Amino acid sequence: MADVNKYFKKGTEVEISSNDEGFRGAWYMGTVIRPASRTSKDNKFLVEYKTLMADEVGKKRLRETLDVVQLRPPPPREPRRSFKFSEEVDAYFNDGWWEGVITEVHEGDRYSVFFRGTREQLEVGSSELRLHREWENGKWVPTLEGEEKVSIEDEMKPTKEKAEDKFHKGMLVEVNSDEDGFQGAWFAATIIEQLTDGKFLVEYQCLRNDDDTEFLKEETDILHMRPYPPDIPVVDSFNLHEEVDALYNDGWWVGVISKVLNGRRYKVYFRGTNEEMEYKHSDLRLHQDCIDGKWVMASQALKL
């Protein structure tokens, strides 16, 4: 087992993902107060938040005992920059960094940001935004160095890209739904028609209509749609704390391997619902994220 204390020593600044209601989907700055015990198997850390308080008067900082999968190093600082339409960002709001996507560029370095987790849209300034990055194998993706190498052609591109340039009729996609019972999962679908105002009509590959006579058809938009993930090599086994997608109720739900069982079976923990379920190997796939139009492998907490 990797030495997680190597990256999360006592006094180390970290970003923390909380499972408490109202805080899910955000990363908060904090400090490691007590690292995980080398003799314990649960990899629990005592951390103290920098911006969340334990009392109403705001004098005592909140402390929690958390699993290593809820911690990561702070992303690298970057020079002030402008952002483009559809770019994945983190927005500073309610004392934490929330993942969102740029939906509109305004004058004065201001942007409209849509948050998939809460289905809200807010207008924020560039000083409250940073490029969204994933912690992968001890590195931040995309890297700071790669981000700075912007060609003249890129600078001259129009800010708002047309949706039809990304999606087209007959294209296989994954769709995220707002309906109760389906939030937080991605479902395979095919675009059957491009509508007006950036809307698309899709037909799901597994979801059926109410009377079960045909596959469900639904209108959606680019905020709830992404290209179908590329094929990746099938792994022989998954590792503890590895991020995966788990097949459940005909959709793929992002989770973390919380326990490796016998017979190629695993327990998977889902941060969004704070649930843990058992899966067989064939119902799991390595998790990938689509960031700024590119697919990257997700972080593996114990392969830092």
HELIX and SHEET records of a PDB file:
HELIX    1   1 VAL A    4  LYS A    6  5                                   3    
HELIX    2   2 VAL A   68  GLN A   70  5                                   3    
HELIX    3   3 SER A  126  GLU A  128  5                                   3    
HELIX    4   4 LEU A  144  GLU A  148  1                                   5    
HELIX    5   5 ILE A  152  MET A  156  1                                   5    
HELIX    6   6 ALA A  163  ASP A  165  5                                   3    
HELIX    7   7 ILE A  222  HIS A  224  5                                   3    
HELIX    8   8 HIS A  281  ASP A  283  5                                   3    
SHEET    1   A 5 ARG A  61  ASP A  67  0                                        
SHEET    2   A 5 LYS A  44  MET A  53 -1                                        
SHEET    3   A 5 ALA A  26  ARG A  34 -1                                        
SHEET    4   A 5 GLU A  13  SER A  17 -1                                        
SHEET    5   A 5 LEU A  71  ARG A  72 -1                                        
SHEET    1   B 6 ARG A  61  ASP A  67  0                                        
SHEET    2   B 6 LYS A  44  MET A  53 -1                                        
SHEET    3   B 6 ALA A  26  ARG A  34 -1                                        
SHEET    4   B 6 GLY A  96  HIS A 106 -1                                        
SHEET    5   B 6 GLU A  88  PHE A  93 -1                                        
SHEET    6   B 6 LEU A 129  LEU A 131 -1                                        
SHEET    1   C 6 ARG A  61  ASP A  67  0                                        
SHEET    2   C 6 LYS A  44  MET A  53 -1                                        
SHEET    3   C 6 ALA A  26  ARG A  34 -1                                        
SHEET    4   C 6 GLY A  96  HIS A 106 -1                                        
SHEET    5   C 6 ARG A 110  PHE A 115 -1                                        
SHEET    6   C 6 GLU A 120  GLY A 125 -1                                        
SHEET    1   D 2 GLU A 134  GLU A 136  0                                        
SHEET    2   D 2 LYS A 139  VAL A 141 -1                                        
SHEET    1   E 5 PHE A 215  ASP A 221  0                                        
SHEET    2   E 5 LYS A 199  ARG A 208 -1                                        
SHEET    3   E 5 ALA A 185  GLN A 194 -1                                        
SHEET    4   E 5 LEU A 172  ASN A 176 -1                                        
SHEET    5   E 5 MET A 225  PRO A 227 -1                                        
SHEET    1   F 6 PHE A 215  ASP A 221  0                                        
SHEET    2   F 6 LYS A 199  ARG A 208 -1                                        
SHEET    3   F 6 ALA A 185  GLN A 194 -1                                        
SHEET    4   F 6 GLY A 251  VAL A 260 -1                                        
SHEET    5   F 6 GLU A 243  TYR A 248 -1                                        
SHEET    6   F 6 LEU A 284  LEU A 286 -1                                        
SHEET    1   G 6 PHE A 215  ASP A 221  0                                        
SHEET    2   G 6 LYS A 199  ARG A 208 -1                                        
SHEET    3   G 6 ALA A 185  GLN A 194 -1                                        
SHEET    4   G 6 GLY A 251  VAL A 260 -1                                        
SHEET    5   G 6 ARG A 265  PHE A 270 -1                                        
SHEET    6   G 6 GLU A 275  LYS A 280 -1                                        
SHEET    1   H 2 GLN A 288  ILE A 291  0                                        
SHEET    2   H 2 LYS A 294  MET A 297 -1                                        
END                                                                             
